[in-house]
């Protein structure tokens, strides 16, 4: 480890990950352009730097991967991994998916999502104890994205678990790459069935879509492209919203007065979800490959470097969010960077917000009071998203 007097950040360090915010504050104040020699990456931590970098898709590209381990592995990705693509290919593929997540289509899901929440919460084996992750966070996003994709309900848990396993890490070590899962063959049987049995779901939409590709050719997606699309949607839709629900339990468990205010006045819940997303974003950083020498804070970041944009740090930067380390559901609305910026702004942002709002509404209807069992809670071991693997609470 570096000298203890210097700011130090290691995304694989479990002690830092347990509470990274003091480290982030030091980086913002002492080392706004940080370099980690062991893992050979740069990082920026202030809001303005993160916002500008994520918006500059020519200098900081996604085509080499948006996760540090992937950039270092220098891999080739199958077409359709929109989060690991750059324009013009990214523009073509994103346009295909954007039609699936329009505000109208997302809002139409509310009754079904509310039903998923009610089914999970009304069948608890112990009505005095509730695990925000196992009993809800791992259930509702899985059911929602499974329904959207067209995966039978009986198969949804197995698919979710495969997604989760592909993101897990061992303590203190980078993620092992699972390119087999990214290729999407886990969904092959469903795609083949939908080709013969169309329905009202994303798989059918992708099978039937016609588009003009980056070469100007009018065509349909290949089977391989559809498999990759479905894999990306399944992974993004399950993991991050699960973490949001877990953080709702932990943060509101720590802020009793604000939780009670939400129970008494549910109209405040949408603003509370925004504050939760700012205060504890599921994805703490986004990685990019640097395409040219770039000057930052008086130093040169060389072409070919890996850059981490520390979103979780930027979201607490006092320069943009006064008293940024304080959770406040009455905070004046200011766009955080939780869903990214620019070309790669998260397509599922509206769906994540909707699921978070409905989940919190349904929880507070039944359990206006809870106390987290911190001794039994466990953070999930991943280097890509930060959140709870289990978060049991006593409820009343």
Secondary structure, DSSP 4 states (H G I P E B T S, - for coil): ---TTS----TT-HHHHHT-HHHHHHHHHH-SEEEETTTTEEEE-SHHHHHHHHH-TTTEESTT-SSHHHHHHT----TT-GGG--TTHHHHHHHHHHGGG-HHHHHTTHHHHHHHHHHHHTT-SSTTEEEIIIIIIHHHHHHHHHHHHT--HHHHHHHHHHHHHHHB--TTSPPPP-HHHHTTGGGHHHHHHHHHS--SSHHHHHHH-EEE-TTS-EEEPPHHHHHHHHHHHHHHHHHHHHHHHHHHHHHHHH-HHHHHHHHH-GGGHHHHHHHHHHHT-S---EEEEE-S-EEETTEEE-TT-EEEE-HHHHTT-TTTSTTTTS--TTPPP---STT--GGG--TTHHHHHHHHHHHHHHHHHH-S-EEE-GGG-EE--BSS---EEE-EEEE-
